[in-house]
Every structure is written in structure tokens, then in C-alpha cells.
């Protein structure tokens, strides 16, 4: 049975119950069914069919999940593209998916129209409920822009013709940061979709009586896949918000009578940073589910907001390694039975801290498991089961292969390399340590260092640029820092120009917080950049004579780091 059939069972049970809430808008289960039927029938009449790909580029809105539900009814694959992407990353994401068209909003179309000209789409489809314009119009190119809000009321709300169901057919593509510098489209097949959806429903215990507050981006797996299926498959009501707001968070929870919410660690820190208010405990929230809540904030968060049940988990969009902390063990991101560890695909391996590669036994050539209490590289053993499959990336064989390790525990086996460093204690609780490779996490987003390097090289017309993440005291994640080798033969680097270009080409979370200008990029004997050296020195101006600048959070301009500013950053007086 596919998820559409399960959803339709819930439509029969909860017909007039709210399925999705967004501001003052309400979509009941019946409304979602009819809306998605209308859109499916319209797109079918437009000639789209089973196996086609349509790129979905929308900010959080109540229509967002309805779109990919409608596409599933036709067997069309939705490419859930980050609505913040611009320039090359956006073009690459659309090309990778092989999208035949784009569904977006009128506002976003104005911002991405230049990129869309690369594709010569015959039609682009937009949502624009407030427009008084015609049903369709011409863009600056020959592409026709169709307003779906004008078209859908004319379409039949009856179910479209049933399609053959296959567990191996993709529901959608969700993008992750790629070490090649551009987003990779992870394949989420029906098999994985059902596994993830039911897994989280069972682990969290969310049911039809719950009202879930979901402020996470709907193009990400947690907010846009798992957070949505709590309603589609679990019968719960899910509340969306365009963007997370710390000042309105608890007001919304009270307004909508939410019983739980989804989080990333940064979200929790932002809530703790707000002034105390009666709203802190005047809500009905009984538990929270997410990942990245720091150990030193966990108890404080639980006590202040009276949330005793915090269910941290570990998972990644394409990974087959996942676990849940269902008993609110402080600081733990999950649990695996020490009695029957083979029930899980999870393995921790000894690794070289310099190369971040697994350490192998000299005689057998196989990897070596890490010890209890020892930092280990987390991998998921790949096996021919739904639970332990790795479905790879769209049109990216090399990217898929780079995530796999061969001959792990025995000759001929393989594992998915998460790139994350984890510790497990003697009871089987896991604790997140760090992320390896060329990505770091900032503002709840995975940032690709290579992607930023490539864009900055294009902007500055320089080749010696290094990007990495650095830790800031009392701040979640790692802030982006770039080291730029000054070109002595050209004019000095214009920071004002760089600021403007960074705002144009990079999403807000991907913009470097620190810039270091240097005369020479240090290399190893094998001509690799000594990135770990720069990461270690970070923005510490006492360890280098290089100029270091920081992105002033108040002025949004780069400003020279002085001794006074350096101390204020480390003391938490300047917050990012």
C-alpha cells in the first residue's frame, strides 16, 4: 500500500479535521485531498506523466506539501529545491533533477527568473492568490507563466486515474550539500518514504490527537517530509510557519494549542535567548522532537519551558544509519541495544583524525571497530533490505560512490559513510561529536565549503581561497570562515564589493562570518591546503598578523577584528 492510499484512509476518518494550518488558513484533510486532486488533474491535462520530474521552489506555505502529494498521485517526482538558492547552485539543482518545469511563487519567480532562462521551459507554474492578473502571462523570455490559483478552481476534484505502484519509484528528491561543491539530490523512494514516516510515527508516538508545530524548512527532510507525514499518515494536525520566529514561537504554540514541536539545536538556543515570559509555560506542548540540542542547554531548556520529554534523534536524508533517543537521556542523540547490536546497520569505526579515513587492519585490510567511549566514524552497513538500503544520488554516480566504503567488516561488503563522529557509552547511548569532510552546519543548514569556495573564486577572480567552519563560544554549529590569498599584482580586495556579491550569490546561512586576508596559503607536502591549521587558528588575531574581518550582525558589514572585538565575541557579547 502506498502513502496516498494511507492518506485517503485518514481523509475518510478525519474529513473535516484540520490537516494543515498556516497563519489563519486551514486545509482540512478533505481540502488537501481535493486540492491535490485538482492539481494532479490539471498537470495531467498539461501533458505531465509518470516518471517526469517537476522542481518545487517555494517558501514555506500551506500549498507546499499539497503539491508533492498531487505529483505522487501521477507518479511525478518532486525535486524539493532550497528556495534560498541562486545562481549556479540553483541552476545545477534543476539540471541534476532533469526537471521538465518549475512550480514556484510570483515573488520567488521575480528573484530566480534569470536562472530559469537557462532552461527554456515552455511554461512555469506559480501560486499567486492575491493577483488580479490574467490566468497566464509571458515572462521576459518566451516562457508562459501560469497562475495555478486561477486554474485549479476549474479543475475536477475527483481522483485522477490510478497509477501502478512500486516501492522502487521515487516520491521526491531532497538535496544535501555535496563535497563536489554543489547540492546532491538524494533519492527518496516509496520504500524509504514509508520506512521513515512510520519509523518516526512509532518513535515519537505522534497520533491523531496531536497538533504539531513545524517551523522548519519544507525543502528539508525533517520539516518537509517527516513533519508533513505526521498528518498525512498519522492523522495529526500540522502547523506551518513561513519562517521561524523566536519571539512568536510560544505565542503560536498557545494560539494553535500545539502539543509538540519539531526543532534543530539552533532553534532551541534562540528560544532560550528570548526574555522570560509567562508564555514560556502557558502552553500545552508535552514533547519536542529534533536533533542538535546541545548537552549544556538541554536541562535548562527542559526546565524553563517545562518540556520533560525531549526526543533527540540521529538521521540524515539519504543515510541508512539512524537511531532515536526516546527516553529523553540528556545529551544523547539515540540508542542502540548492546544486547542485539546487529539488529541495526550502525557501526562506529576507528579513523585517522588527519585524513578522516577509516583505519584498517594491516593484515586483513578490513576496518576496525572503535571501542566503547571512543570517538568513532559512524557508518551504516548497506544490505539488500529496505531498512539498510542506500539509494544514492540522482545523476551523480561519483557522489554516490564517494559516500560508500568497501570491505568494512568483511570482504565484499560496503557501508554508507555519514562523515559524522559519534561516541557510544556502555549502555548503548550515542552522543554526537563532530562532522567531518567538506561541510559544516550553521543556522540549521549544512553548508558546503567547496560550493562557497567556487562562488567566491568566481566573484574575486582569484584561485587561492579556502573555506571552513569555526566554532564560536556559546553558539551552535560552526560559522563560515574564508581565507583569501591577496593578489599582490592586482588592486586590494574591495570588501564592500565582496559584501554585495556575497548577498547576491549566497544564501544567508552560507555567507562567511569571518574573512582572513593572507599573503600565502599554507600547503602540505602533497600540495593540499593546511585547512586544519587555519581552523585551529580560527579568528584568533593573537595567532596571526593577517587581517581578519567579521560580519557585524548589527550593520551586516564586514569589520576588522580588533582585540576588543575578539574578546567580546569570545565572551558572548557579540552574538551571531
N, C-alpha and C positions, 0 to 999 in steps of 0.2 A: 504494500500500500504506500503511495507517495504522500508527501506532506499536504498536497492540495486536497486529497480525499479526507485526511485527518482534519484539516481546517474546515471543510464543509460539514463534517460531523459536529464541530463546535458551532458553526453557523446555525445548525438546526437546534442545538441545545441553548445557545445564548443569543438568539437572533437580534434582539433589541438592546442587548447589553453593550456598553461602550467597549470597543476593541482598542482604538487609538484615541488619545486626547492630545490636542496641540493648541495652546492658548485657549481660546473659547470654542474652538472647533471640536466636534465629536463625530467620529466614524464608528458606528455600531458594527457588529460582526456582519450583519446583513448588508450594511452600506459598503464595507470592504469587499464583500463578495460581488455585489452589483457593480461597484466602481471598476474592479479588476476585470469583470466580465466585459464591461463596455470597452475598456481599453484593449483587451485581448481581441474582441471582435473588430474594433477599428483597425488595429495593426494587421490583423489577418486580411482585412479588405485592402489594406495598403500593399499587400504582397509579401509581408514578412512571414517566415515559416520556421518549422522545426530545424534547429541547428544553427540558425542565424545568431549573430551577436549584436546587441544594442548597448551602447555606452550610456550609463546613467550618471550624469554630472549635476547633482542637486545639493543644495544645502539641506540641513535637517528640515523636514516639513512632513505633514501628515500624509501626503501623497507618496512619499518616497518608498515605503515598504509595499504599498499597493501596486506600484509599477512593476517591481520584480515578481510579485505574486502573479500579476497578469501575464508577464512574459513566460513564467513557468507553465501557465495553462496552455501555451502554444509550443512549449519546448524550446523557446528562445532563451539564450543565455544572456544574463545581465552582467555587464562589466561595471562594477561599482568603483568609479574613479573619484579620487580625492578632489573635492570641489575647490581646494586651495591651489592645486597645481596650475602652473602656467608655463609657457614657452616649451622648451624641449621635453621636460618630463611629461607634460600633458600630451604632446604630440606622440611621444613614444608609447604612452599608456594606451591611447586609442589604436595606434597601429598594431601593437602587440596583440591586442584582443581580436583584431580583424573586424572591428565594428562596422556595420552597414549604415548606421546613423547614430544620432545622439538625441537623448531626451534631457532637457535642461530647463532652466527658468529664463524669463525675459531679462532679469537683472544679470544673471551669470553669462548669458549669451553676449551681452554687451562687453563683458570682460574677456571672453575667450574667442570672440569672433575671428580675430586674426589667426589664431591657431587652427580653427576649424576650416579656414580657407585652404589648408594643406590637403584636404580630403575630397573636395569636390562632391560633397553629398548632394543628392538631388533635393532632399528635404531634411529639415531639422525640426524637432518637435519640442514645444515649450509649454510650461504651465505659466499662465498669467491671468489669474482670476479677476484682477481689477481693471483689465484693459477694456476699452470701448472700441478697439480697432476691429478690422475685418477678421475673418476666420484664418486667413493666411496672408503673408506679405513677403516681399522679396528682401533679402538681406543685401549687404553691399555687393556680394557676389551674385551668381546666378542661382544660388540655393534658395529654395522656398522655405519660409518659416511658418510652421503650422501651430496654431494655438489650440492645444488639446482641451482647454477649458471650454472652448466654443464648440468643439466637435463631439465630445463624449456624450452630452445630453441627448444627442440624436441617435446614439447607438443602442443596440439591443442589450438589455441587462441579463439576458439568458446565457447560460454557459455555452462556451464555444465547443466545437466538435472535439470529443476526447482524442487524446494522442497516445501512442504507445509509451508505456512507462518503462524506464530502465534505471537501475541503481547506478549504472556507469555514466549516465548522462549528466553533464554539469547543470547545477542550478544557477550559479554565478561565478564570476572571477572576483577575488578580493586581492588588492595589491599590497605587497610588502616591499620594504626597502631592499634594493639589490646591491651587492658588493661590486657589480659592474658599473654602478653609478646611477642607474635608472630603476624605477619601480618594476617589480616582477609580479606577474599575475598568477596567483595561486588558484588552482582548480578545486572548486568545491562541488564534488559530485553529489547526487542524491543520497548515496550511501553515507558519505561523510556528513552531509547536512542532517540526516536523520540521527546519526550517532551523536553528533554534537548537541543537537536540540534535545533529544531525550536524556543524554548524559547530564546536561545542566539542569533540566527539569527534576530529575531524580536527586541530584546532588544538593540543589538548593531547596527543594521542596515547594517551589512556587506552584500555586494552583489557581483555580478559577476564582477564589475569594480574594486574591492579591491584586493590588494596584501598584505597578512598578514604575518608579521614576527613572527615566533614562535620558540623560543629557549628553551622552557620548555621541561621537560622530556616527552617522548611519552608513558611512562607507567603510567602517571598520568591522571586524568580525564580532567583537563583543557587543557593541551597541547596535549594529545593523543586522546581524544575523541572530545571535543568541538572544539579545534583548527583544527582538521582534517576535521570535518564536515562542516566547513566554505567553504571548497572546494567541498567535496562530494555532499552536499545538497544545498549549496548556490552559487556554481559556481565560487567562488573566487580562486585566486592562493595563495597557502600557501608555505612559505619559511621555511625550517627546517635548524637547525644547530646542529652539533654533541654535542657541549656544548656552553653554554652562554659565551660570551667574551665581557667584558665592553669596552675594547679598540677597538674592531672591530664592535661594535653594530651599531653605526651610519654610519660607512663606508658601512656595509651590507645594511642598510636601503636605502642608496643612490644608491648603486650598483643595487639593485633589484627593486628600485622605489616603496618601500613599502608605503602603505597608512595608515597602522595601525599595532600595535604590541600587543602581549599578555605579561602580566607581573605578577610577585609576588612582594611584597613590597621590598624584599631584592634586587631584580634586579634594582629597581629604585634608591636605595641608592648607589649601586655600580656605576651606571651611574653618579650620582652626585659627587662621589668621584674622577672621572676622571678629568684631567686637561681640562680647557676650550679649545674649538677647533671650527673653522668655521663650522665643520660638525654638531655641535650642532643644527644649524638651517638651514642647507643647504639640508634638506631632504623634502620629500613630505608627511610625516606622519601627518594625520589630527586628529587621536584619538588613545587612548590606552584603553585596557580592561583588568581588572585583579582584584586582591584583595591583601590587606595588605599594601597599601601605607599609610604611617604614616601622620597624620594631619599636623605635623610641617614641613614636607617635601613637601607636596602637591603643595602649591603655588610656592615654589622655583623650583620644578621640572617642573611645567607648564610653568613658565616664562623663565627659562633657555633654555628649548628645544622647546618653542613655541608650546606647545600642550594644547590647551584650553579645549578640550573635553576628559576628563578622566572618563571612565565609570567603577567605582568600583562596585563589586557585592559581595554578600554572598551566598555561596553554599558549599556543601560537597558531595563527591561521592555518598554516599548511602542515604543522608538526604532528607527529604521531606520539609525542611524549606529552603527557598531561596528568595532572593529579589535583585533588581537592583537599582543602582543609575544612572539613565540615563540622569540626567541634571547637572552632574558634581558638585554636592553640596560638598564643600570641607570637607573631613574627614568622610563623610557618606559612609557606605557600602551598602546602599539600602534604599528603600522607600516602605511604605505600606499605603494605603488610610486610613485615620482616619474616613472617612465618611462611608466606607463599609469594615471594617476590616475582616469580616467573609468570604470575598472572598478568603482570604489567610489562610493557615493552621498554620501560625506563631502565637505563644503565648509566652509572657515573664512571668516567674513565680518568685515569691519571693523564696529565697533559704537561707539555713544555710551556712554562709561563712566558717565554720569549716568542716562540713561534705559534703558540696556542694549538699545536697539533697533538694528537694523542701519542703517548709514549708506548712503544711496542716492546714486547719481549724479544730479546736478541736472538733467541733460539727458534721460537715458533713464528715470529713476525706478527703475532696477534696482539691486540690491545690489552691493557692491564686495568682491571677494575680498581677504583680508588677505595680507600678504607673508610670506615665509619668515622665521621668527624673531620675528614679530609676534603678539601676543595676538589671537585671533580667536574669534568666536562660532561654535560648532560647530552645523551643521545637516546634516540628511540629505535629499537630494533625493528627493521622492516620485514614484515611477513605477509603472506598471502591471505590476510583476513581484513575485514572492514576495520577492526579495532586498531590494527597496526600497519595500515597501508600509508604510503606516501605517494600522492598523485602528481606531484611535480608542478612545473610552471608552464604557462601557455607559450608555445613557440620559443622556448628557451631551454634547449637540451643541456647546454653548458652550465646554465644556472642551476638546473635540476641536479646535474652530476656533481657540482661543487658542494651541494648540501649533503652528499652521501659519502659515507666512509665504508670501505670494503674490508673484509677479513677482520672483523671486530672480535668476536668471541670464538669463532671457528672459521676455517677456510670456506670461502664462497658466500658467507653471509654479508649483510650490509645494514647500515643504520643511518638514520637521519641525524645530522649534526645540528643541534639547536644553536650552538655558539654561546650557550649560557653556562656560567659556572655556579654550581649548586653544592651545598653540603647536606648530608643526611645524618641525623643522630641515631642513637642506638634503638630508639623506639619506632623509627621509620618516618619521622617528620622531616620534610625538606625545607631548606632555607636558601633563598636566592642570594647570590654573592655579587655577580657582575656579568656583563655582556661582553663577549669577545668580538673580534672581527672589525669590519669597517662600518658599523652602525652604532649609534648611541641613542638613548631615549631622552627626550626633552618635551615638556608640556604634554605628556601623554602620547607622543608620536615617536616612531622610530625614524631616525634621521640617517641618511646615507652620506658618509663622508666623501665618497668618490663623486657622488652626484653634485655636492656643493663645490668640490674642487673643480670639476669640469665647468660648471657655470661661472665660477669666479675667474677661471682661466680665460674664458670667452670674453668676460667683461673687461678684464685688465690687460688682455693680450700678453699675459705672462704665463710661463710654464712651471715655475718653481713655487707651488702653493701646496700647503699641507693643512688638512682639516682633521680635527679630532674632538672628542668630548672631554671636558674637565669638570671636576667636582667643585661645588661651592658649598661652604658650610651651611647647614640647616636648609638645604634646598634639594628637592627631589630630582632625580635624573642627573644628566650631565649637560652642561652648557656648551654650545659650539664655540670652538676657538680656531682661528685660522692663522697660520704663519706664512707670511708673504716675503719672498726674496725681492728686495728692491733692485730695479734695473738701473745701474749707475749711468747707462748711456741714454736713458730717456728722462723725461720730466718726473718730478716726485709724484707719488701716488696721491691722487685727489680724493680725500676721504669723503667730501661732500658728494662728489660724483658717484663714489662707491656706494654710499648710503642710498642714493636714489635708485641705482641699478639693482641693489640687493632687494629693495622693497618691490621692485617691478618683477624680478625673476624668481624670488624665493618666497615660499610660504612663511608666515610669521614665526612658526616654530623652528624653521630651518635656518633662520638668519643668525650668523655668528654673533655671540655676545662679546667675544674678545678678538682683537686683531693685534698680531705681533709683526712688526716690520723688522726684517733682519738683513744683514749683508750676505749671509751664506747659509744655505740649507745643509745641515749635517747629514752625511750618508754613512752607511756601513761599508765594510769591505766588499760586499756583493752589490753595492750601489742601490741599497734600499734606504729610504729615509728613516732616520732615527726617531720615529714617531714617539716611542716610549719616553725618550729623553725630553721631548717637548711637552708631553703630557705630564711628566713628573715636575717640570719647572712651572707648568701651568701659567698663570698670570702673575706669578711672584716676581715683582720688579727688583727684588733684592738679589735675585739669582742671575740676572742678565742686564746688560747695558742696552739691549734692544728697546725700541719704543713699543709700549703696549697700550692699547686703547680698549675702552669698554663701551657697550651700548647703554647709554644713560637711560634708565627706564622712565624717567620723567620727560626728558626732552626728545627721546628717540633718536639722539645723535651720538656719534662716536666721540668720546672724550678721553684725553690722556690719563692713564692711571698714575696717580701720584702716591706717595707714601700714605697720605691721609685717606685717599680713596681706597687704597689697598686694605688698610686697616678697617675701614667702615664696611667693606664687602665681607671681610672675614668675621666681623663682629655681628653681621646680620643687619646692620643699619641701612645698607643699600640692598633692597630685595628685588629679585627678578621674577 
